[in-house]
Amino acid sequence: MVYPIYVYGMPILRKKAADIGPEYEGLDQLIENMYETLYQADGVGLAAPQVGKSVRVIVIDATRPEKDKDPQLKDFKTVLINPYILEEEGTEWEFNEGCLSVPDLREDILRKPKIRLRWVDRDFKPHDEYFEGVKARIIQHEVDHLNGILFIDRISPLRRRMLNGKLKNISKGNIEKKYKMVFPKK
């Protein structure tokens, strides 16, 4: 089942998501539905709050050749449950990011190039691993969603004011995409 994407202005996108345990009912179906939604929306990563679920679940699939030609991403498909960034290292680097919850808006965002991530997989087996480059950036972007942060929160206040009209249009539903979206109530 394809979920609608919750867009800028929806309160759930600003809420810190809750950890889940193995008893979380319907987890496998949630993951499958999130992947279907990700593919329908032509994205690379999707966090559960973006589909209206305030839980710490992320799906990533950067393996599709049409998404990125970066060879380090050729096998980067994963599910992250209860992920936490423990460390960020290196000199911040700029990269142009977009987001399914903030459609038709892309901005250059500074992030550190290396992270240490702790999470559990679908079987609740614990992992603690370092990620670098674009892999780290995708994870950072999605973990931000679990913490109630959008990529536009990482741009300068001046630039954010310049984008205010576009952001208002998004929150009012004055946008068309090929995927279903949920907008704030007027």
N, C-alpha and C positions, 0 to 999 in steps of 0.2 A: 504494500500500500504506500502510495506517495503522500507524504505529509505536505501541507502548505508551509512555506517559510515565513517565520515571524520577522517583521521588518522594523527598522529604526522607529523608535517611539513606543514600541511595545514594552510594558514594564518588565516582563520576564527576562528581557535581554540585559537588564540592569541588576538582576538578582543573583546572588552567589548560589551556585548549584550545590545540591547535597550529594554526599558520598552514598553509594549503594553497596549492598552485600549480595551474596549468592542467592539469597531468598527473594531478590527483586523479581516480582512476577512479570513475565513477558519480555525478559531481557533479550533473548534471541530474536524475537519478532521485532522488537524496537530496533535492534542493530540492522536487521535485514531491511526494514522500512526506511531507516536512515540512509542506507546505501542506495536504495531505489530513489529516494528523494535527491540524494547527491547527484546521481547520474541524470535524473530528469532536469535538474537545475544546472547541469554542466559545471559542477564545482569540483574542488580538490579535497576539501575538508568540510566537515559539518559537526557542530556541537549540538547536543540534545536541547539546550535552551532555544536554539534557532527553530526547532520544531515544536516548541511549547512544552518541553519536558525539563523541569529544573533539577536534573540529575547530572552527575559528572561522567558523561559518556561522549566519546568522540569517535567518528569514523573518518578515515583518510584513505584516499586512493589517488595517488599521483602516478600510477603505472600506465594510464591510458596515453598512447603516443600523441594524441591530439592536444593533450594538456600541457606538456612540457617536454622538450627534447633533452633536458638535463639527464645525463647517464646515471647520476647518483640516485635518481628517482625511479629508475626502471622497475624496482621491486618494492617500492614503498607503498604498501597497502597494509593498514593496521586498524585495530580497534584498541582504544585506550580507555580504560575504566578507572575512575578515581585518580587521574593523573595530577601530579604536582611537580612543578619545576623547582628543583632543590638548589641549583646553581646556574648562573649565566656568566659567561666568560668572553673576553676579547674586546676589541674595539668595535663600537657600533658601526653598522653598515646600512646603507640605504637601499631599499628595494620597493618597487611599486606594488602595493597590495590592493586588493578589492575584497568584497564580501557579499555573499548572497543576501544578507540582511540589510545591506546598504547598497542596493542595486544601482548600477550605472555610475558609480563613483569609485575612482582609483586615486590613491595618494602615495607619495614616497614616505616610507616609515622607517625610522631607525630602530634596529634591534641588535642585540649582541649575537655573534655568529655561532656560539657553542653553548649548549645547555646540558644539564644533567636532569633526567626525568625519572620519577618513580611512579609506577602505575601497576595495575593488574590487568591481565588479559581476560578473555571471555570465560575462561575456566577458573578465574580468580587466582591464577598463579602470579606471584609478585615479580616485578622486573625493576631494574635500576640500571639505566644506560645513558650514555652520552650521545647527543645528536649534533650535527654541524650543518652549516650552510642553509640551503633551502629547506631541508628536512626540519631543522631546528626552527626556522621561521614559520613553517606551516603549523608546527606544534604550538609555538608561542601564540600565534594568532588564535588558534582554537582553544587553548587553555585560557586565554583572555576572556573568551565567551563564557567559560565556566565561572569566571570571577566577576562577571557583570561589566566587562570592559569591551568596548568596540575599538576597531583600529583607528577610527576618527578621533578617539580620545588621545591618541598619541601624536597628533599634529599640533602645530602652534595655535594659540588662541586666535591670532589674526587670521590665519588660513581657515580656521573653523568658522569664524564670522563670515568670511567670504563665501563659504559653502552653505550658509544658513538657509538660503532660499531653496537650494536643491534638497537639503535635509527636510525642510518643511513639506516640500512636494512629495517626497518619499513617504513621510508619515501620514500625509493626507490621502495617499493612494493615487496620486497623480503620476503614475508610472505604469508602463506595460512591460511585462517579461513573459517568457514562455512557460514559466512555472507559477504555480498558485502561491499567493501570499496572503498573510493576515496583517491587517492594518489596525492602528489604534482606533477605538471608538470615538466618534466625533461628538 
